């Protein structure tokens, strides 16, 4: 009889250990899934916000391009031709005189910026 109770006690102990490990694993997996779902939701919200910002910037870019084209057309009627080539803006008048300048705030080295300021 003590032999049977000892075996039953070992089986019950082993069952409790395995059950505890399975419960821990299940709880851990559930928590991980909840965290994953929250992160996915937050990232989707972030993507939506960034998409809205991109749309607004595209509209602003289109508006600014239209403003530049309007200014160029108006100045062309007065005999000034404006050419924008990357960071360099050139203005040529009716006499053929050309004046060029870099766009301020563009990527240039600090020494160029300092020299231009003087």
C-alpha angles and dihedrals in degrees: 000000000000087000091057093047091049092052091045090049091050092048091049091048092048090048091051092049093049091044091049092050091048091048091049091049092048092049092047092049091048092050091048090051092050092050090047091052091050092050091049090050092049092048091050089052090049091050090051092051092048091048090053089049091050090051091051092048092049090053091048090048091052091049092049091048089053090049091051092048090050092050092047092050093048093048092045088058088056092050100262118123116199122201121188113198111174105293095350124088117193125192120196123187131202092273091058095251110146127201122188133192138171120247108256115240093029121131108278135138121273092245092057090049092050092046091049092050091057 
